[in-house]
Amino acid sequence: MVEGVLNWSYIEVDKDTRGRVTDIRMRSIVLNTGSNIDITVPNQRLVENRVINWSMNDKIRKFEIHSVWHMEHLLMRLLR
């Protein structure tokens, strides 16, 4: 198991797999995504990939900001 990953840690396994750890099992962990979907991640993926634990006690935080203009622009492109 990856050292420092605890229940309720927010981790990123790769660019498409990230979420809050809700269960740690013998051979896998369960992540709850921002869309409230549970994903089972085998421990092998945690060992083979670079895992980022965004819940560690440091001052750096990662987040995305989408402006209202950006969303309106995308909506207008979809409606054309």
N, C-alpha and C positions, 0 to 999 in steps of 0.2 A: 504494500500500500504506500501511497505517496505521503511522505512525512509532512506534517502540518495541516493536512486536510481533515477537518472535523465536521460534524453535523452542523449545518447552517452556514458553512463556508461558501462563498461565491467563487466558483472556479471556472476557468476556460480551458478546455482540452484542445480544441482547435477553433478555427474561425467560425464554424457552424455549430459547435457543441459547447454551450456554457449554461450555467444555472446554479441554483442553490442546492447544496448537498442535503438531501432529506433522509437518506438511509445509507449506512455503510454495512455491506454484507461481506461474507468470506471471499467471494470471487468477483464482486461488482459493487458499484455505488449507484444510487438513484439520484438524478439531478432533476430539479423542478425548474423549467425554463420560465422566461418572462411571459410566455403565453399560457402559463399554468399547465404545461404538459410534462409528465414524468418520463424521463429517459433513463434506461438502464445502460450504464457504461461499464464494460468489462475492465477489471484491473489491468489487464494486459495493455489496453489503450492508454491507461494512465502512465504505465512504465515506458511505453514506446514513444509517446508524444511529450512535448514540452507542456507542462501544466502550469497555468498561472493562477495563483490564489489571490484574488482581489480583496479578500477579507483580512489579510495580514495587517498587523498594526503599524502601518506606515502612513505617511501623509498623502501619498499619490492615489488618486481615484480615477477610474476610467468611466466615461459616460458619453452618450451620443446626444447631440442637440439637433433637432430638426426645426427649422424656422417655419413660421406660418406661410411666408412667401414660397418657400421650397415646396411645401405640401400643396398649395394652391397651383403652383406651376406644374407639378406632376399631375394633379387632377385635370387641369386644362388640357394637358397633352393626351391624357387618356380619353377625354371626351371628344376630341377632334375626330 
